[in-house]
């Protein structure tokens, strides 16, 4: 498929009494298109996440990256260095599962309300955004979800002390793909296997792929852990999933 010409804009998305920022990229012509929510890492909607969002749009989707740190660090854009990691971890530690779900539903609703969106919506995300993707698959009716190295999905507690996110797996309605790095010390192999077991027990439509030689952050070409082979394969799988489930 020929890459689409795109347009981008910043949005403000109501969430209860709050306002969540968002970065939207969409094909410049035609439509309507399926929607995809793109969940950021702990580094905010930085240049990498904007590039990913634009790349999704060029595949023929209306893509929206919501700023789900809006309660504690609205608009932050951090680099992939020690200072960026330390600042991002502060905001990660303040996330609450119920608020994350509210933000997910608001982003999905924003896409579905647009005239250029078909109503079919999927999501994808990276690191804590991969966790957000899994949580969204459990708590909303998205048709497809692609979770890249989602940390803490099978941790003893979910964000803010909520029930473990993996324990929600039997609520998944759509189709879910999870990608992990075999060298990722941030997500122990027993947690990966717990995710795999929970998805199988839930009889969900799913896939779990482990890239043996890949580390955390393998999709991000601004990080030292970038691995092109794993990134390319996961991207190919993700858009096969979206093409089949969202109808692009």
C-alpha angles and dihedrals in degrees: 000000000000113000114256125240106242145202127208136203143165119247137195112217122197115230110178105299092340134080123228121200121227141185115220129193123182141169109273097226141036126000165093097212134181116264128239126193111213113204118208130224121243088282096077129235090324129160093282095053091046089052091050091049091051091047090054089052091052087057088062105269137114100241126198126187109196122203100231090175087070093116096056108017112013113191099005117159112189134186128233096258136100093274092050092048093050093049093045092050090057090060094041089057091056097054117119121202095225091052091047090053091049090051091049092051091048092052092048091047091050091055094046092050092060121099091222094058122084095214093253108115134182134174141214134182148170132233105330083004087059088054089048088052092054091046090049091051089053098044106035139042098252110153097219137014134186116197116195114200092327106196123216098011090130097031117129090256134029124228113311092009095300123147113292108281091227089061088067093061095107088066094064111121103174134049120285133198121190125194124195137174118237090215094049107124090182091067110042117216091244089061091050089052090048089055091048092049094047093051091048092048090051090054087229125162100253150132131209116199123187117194101208097206097039128101133204112299094024092151096058115089090195092064129079088233093062112132114186097199093055092041093051094047094048091048091051091050092046095054093043085055093047092045092053098041104031099035102232 
